[in-house]
Amino acid sequence: MPTDLVSLPKLDQADYLYHLGITSEGAKEKYGDVKFVCCGGSAKRMTAFANDLAKDFGLGPVQPSGKTDRYTWFKVGPVIVSSHGMGMPSISILLHEVAKLLKYAEAKDVCFFRLGSSGGIGVPPGTVVLTTEAMDGEIKPQFTLPILGKMVTRPTKIDVSLVDELEACAGNGGDIISVTRGRTMATDCFYEGQGRLDGAICDYTEADKLAFLAKLNEAGVKNIEMEAGVFAAFTQRLGIRGAVCCVTLLDRLKGDQVVTSPEDLADFDTRPGRLLRKFIKSKIA
């Protein structure tokens, strides 16, 4: 992680990382050994992931760090695990504060990962999509943010070498995980922004929706979620190796409702985490 690109404020006291609920004091001793950051939307999912990771490392049950009213986060060996809430503003706050924490800690060669769920585009449910590039709601490979009253646009490429490593890891060992690589559309809205017909407002037809999804398919988009844009732009801007691994819960070309059985959904939900645990273990073995 090239920490020279991470900005830190000039303060006369320790930096209070408000949403994490900790200060920068003693960061090097506590977090200097961190090599991986794994974040996902759901606190329940990330708590389960943290405990599974702890078992992999031969550790006991883990307890959350800092405060938990915004994010539920843990340090498990050399891994920071955290929920990030839903949507790009929420994950953006987490990314800023964790990146600052790791600069204070002088952590080196850290990889960031987002894991979660998504709607597939022409992809069977249960497939883990490894994002190669994030697309915005206009199907453009960019993330745009108003800063000081001006629109700032940043590219959204993902580290291809890291995608290669994850893809290879998915096919190794006894736990074979179905993966595919492709673009991911990140939207600011679960319903209208993703062309769903089942929201409280719907000013378009099913034909309009299908035409839009066909455009996504033609553009190489494999799934839709709500965080990959800012994640890709942030990690690329700071030179951090990062990847997005999201399982598909349905094929949007076939409908908007999740009709998979609860048993299969529970299994699907574990797949991105199982892949990242395999990857992490392969790196620290």
N, C-alpha and C positions, 0 to 999 in steps of 0.2 A: 504494500500500500504506500504510494508516494506521498508521504505526509506533508511535503513542502507545498502541495497544492491545496491543502486544507487550511482555511483561514481560522485564526483564533483571535478573540477580542483582547485588547490591552486593558487589563484589570489590575487593581491593587489588592485583590483578594482572590480566593479560589472561584472558578467559574461554576455557577450553579446550573446544572443541566436540568431545568425545571421539570420537564415531562418524564424524565427518567427518575427524578427524585434523589439525585446524588450530586456531589460536587466533584471537581477535578482533583481535589486533594488526595494524594496517595495513589493516583491513577496508575503510575508505572508499576508499583508493587502489586496492585490488584488485577490489572488488565494488560500488562505488558506482554504476557504470553499468549494473547488471543490470536488465533490464526483464521477463524471462521466466524461469520455473522450470518445466522439463519433467521429469517423473519417470515411471518405469515399472518393472515388477517385475524384468525380466531384465537382467542386466549386459551380455549379448551384444547384446540389442536396443538398449539405450541407448548402447552404444559405437558401434554402426552409425549410430544417429540422430545422435550427436554428430559423427561424421566426415562424414555427409551435410550437416549444418548448416554445418560448417566449409567444405566445398566451395561451398555457397551463398554464403558470406561471402568467398570467395576466399582462404581460409586453408589451411595445410597440415594434415597429420594431427595429431590432438590426443592429448595424454597425460593420464592421470587426475591429479586433484588429491588432496592429502591422503593418507589411507591407504585401502586398498581391501579390507580384510578383512570389512567390513560392507556398504559401499556403493561402487560404482564411479561416480565423479562427475567432471565436467569443467566448465570455464568456456569457452564458445565465444562470443567477442564478448560481446554483452549477454545471453547465455543461460546459466543454470546447468542442466546436464543430469545426471541421476543415476538409477541403479537404486534401487529401494526395497525389494527383497525381496518376500516373499509374506505377505499378511495385514495387518490393521489395526495391530497393535502395531508391526510393522516400519516401515510407512510413517509412523506417528505420530512415531517418533523422528526420522526424516529431516525431517519438516515442522517440528518444534520447532527443530531446530538450524539449518535453513536460514532460518527466519523470524528467529531471533535474529541470525544472521550478517548478514542484510540490514538489520536495524535498526542494528546496529553500523556498517554501511556507509552508512547514511542513504540507501539506495536508494529511489526514488520510483516510484509507479504500476506496481508489479510484478504481473504475472498469473501464477498457478500453474496447471499442467495435469498431470493424470494421463493417460497413454496406455497401452493394453495390450490384452489379449484377454479374452473373456468367453463365456459360453454364452447364446445368444439365446432369447427367448420369443416364438414366432410371427414371428420375423424371419429372413430368408434368411441363410445363412452368407456372410460377407464384408461385411456391413453395419456401418458405424461408428455406434454408438449414442452420441448426445450426451445425457448425463444431465441431467434437469431437477430431480430430487429423488432422494435416496437413501432406500431402505427397509431396515429391519433384518430379521432372521430371522423376526420375527413379523408381517411385512408392515406395519410402522408407520413413518411418515416421521420417524425420529428416530435418534440415536446415543446410547447409554447407556454410561457409564463409572463404575465405582466409584472415588471419590476420597475419601481419608481415611475409608474405611469406609461412605460414603454413596453411593447411586446418583445420578449427575448426568445429566440428559437434555438434549440439545441438538438444535435443529432442523437439518435437512439440505437446505435449499433451495440450488440452484445459481443463480448469476447468469444470469438469463434473457437479458439483453442480450448477454452473451458467447456464449451458445448461439446466439442469432440471428446474430451475426457469423460464427461458425464454420460454421453451416449455409449462409450465403450464400457463404462462401469455398469450400466444398466443390463448389459448382456453377459456380465461375468458372474461367476459363483452360482449358488443354488437358487437364489431369489432373482429370477429373470423378470424384469419390469419392461412392459411395452412402452416404447418411447417413439416420438417423431420430432423432427425439428422443423421450424418454420416461423413465420412472422406472427406476432400477437397484437391484436388491436386493444388498446387501453382506452376506456371511455370514462366520461365524467358522470354518467348516469346508467343505472342498471336497466331501466325500462326503455325510455325513448332513445337514449344514446346507443342502445344495443339493438334497436329496431324490434323490440318486443311488442306483441299485440295484447298482452295481458296486464298492462299498467293502467292507472287511473286516468291518464290522458293518452289518447292514441289518435293522432290526426293523419294517419296514413293507412293504406290497405295492405292486405296480405301480399298482393302482387308487388307493392312497393317494397315490402320487407324482403321478399324473396329475390327481387332484383338487386337490392343492396347486399344481401348475403352472397349472391353470385359474384358481385364485384370483389368482395373480400376473398372469395375462393380463388378467383382469377389472379388476385394480387399476391397469392401465396400465404394468406392469413390462415392459420390453423386453429386459432382460438381467440376468445374475447374475455377480457377481465378488466380490472379497474386500477391497476398500479404499475404495470410494466413500463409505461412511458416515462414517468418521473424516475423510476428505479434505473432504467437504462441511461437516461440523460445524466443523472447524478453520478453514477459510477464512471461513466465515460468521461465526464467533465473533470473528475478528480483522479483519473487514471487507476481506478480500483477494478480489479478483476471481479466481475459479477455475472450471475446467471439467474434466469427465471425458469422454474420448473413447476408447471401447473397441470393437474389432472383434469381431463374433460369429464363432466357429469352427464352431458347429453350432446347430441349432434343438432345444432340449431337449424340445419337444413331440413330437419324432420319435425321440428316443433319447438315450442318455448317452455313446455312444462317438463320437469324432471320426473320421469316415470320409472326410473331404475329402482329395484327393490332396496329397502333399507339395509339389508345384509350386504348387497353389492356396493352400495354407496359407502358403507363403513369401510369396506376393503379399499375402494377407490381412494378414499380420503387419506389412507396411510401411504399410498404409493410414492408421492414426492418425498416424503420424509424417509421412507425406506431407501430410496435412491441416494439421498444426501448422506444418510448414515453410512451406507456402503462406501461412498466417495470419501467421506471424512476418515473412516477407519483405514482406507487404503493409503491415505496420506500420512497418517501418524503411526502406522504399524511399525 
